[in-house]
């Protein structure tokens, strides 16, 4: 029984097991192969236990077949902001750019697709972050303004109560 990416339970990974695991992972991360819900679930599971980072390390393997599967898995898994940031900031961006010009057509296509996905998700995520920041700022301003009005109203009520008490109008 395999545990993690290409790591059998006994702890003795063979190149064939690694390749098979990467092939399966590339396929189960694909909406076209397993459907949107199943692939989304797989991508969520990749984030548990630093599995995505382990997948990114596979982009540096020497075996060309395993490399194809690893790049394909990364391309299919790079659909959320965290994955895109991990690729951009995790030391693999340069490797993907290198693979996108390696002279092997399928590897170039997968790498280019992964880079495209990463850039699109980053762009979309940054727009969403900016919108969220603006909304949070507006919400904070609205709360601050409401609090200021409430404090001012409480002070006026206190001053009116004190004035009535001083004038003997209140008990």
JOGI-V197556 format. One line per field, one symbol per residue. burial: I if it has 9 or more other C-alpha atoms within 8 Angstrom, else O. A space follows every 50 residues. Layout:
# JOGI-V197556
burial: ???
This chain:
# JOGI-V197556
burial: OOOOIIIIOOOOIOOOIIIIIIIOIIIIIIIOOIIIOIIIOIIOOIIOOO IIOIIIOIIOIOOOOIIIIIIIIIIIIIIOIOIIIIIIOOOIIOIIIOII OOOOOOIIIIIIIIIOIIIOIIOOIOOOOOOOOOOOOOOOOOOOOOOOOO OOOOOOOOOOIOOIIOOOOOO
